[in-house]
Amino acid sequence: MTTMPLPDLERLNRLYTAGFRDAFLDSALRKIVERQAVRDEADLQRVTRHLRELEAQYGLMSDEFFQKYQAGQLADTVDFTEWSAYCKMHRRILQRQHILQSDVAHE
């Protein structure tokens, strides 16, 4: 079982807030963020491709589909359940990208 690294991140945040600087750690943290950004971009492309296929198949944009599906206006078919999952994945990836690309200043 994997433990959540939140306490470690909080400790690092406190160190940096207190003025700690380390070139190795700075570089490692940047690489971690960059690696996640690359993974998220690949995931976004894959999920977007699936969404476009479903949109073409059903003649409906994903945003409109998701609103109708969440409102119970569409059946719980296998395709629609999958489409809903891809819509949720798409939103989560975009949220992560927004966080990773945001300019957060702690100075």
Summary of the structure (lengths in Angstrom):
residues: 107
radius of gyration: 19.2
end to end distance: 36.1
largest distance: 55.7
contacts: 228
relative contact order: 0.11
helix: 76%
strand: 0%
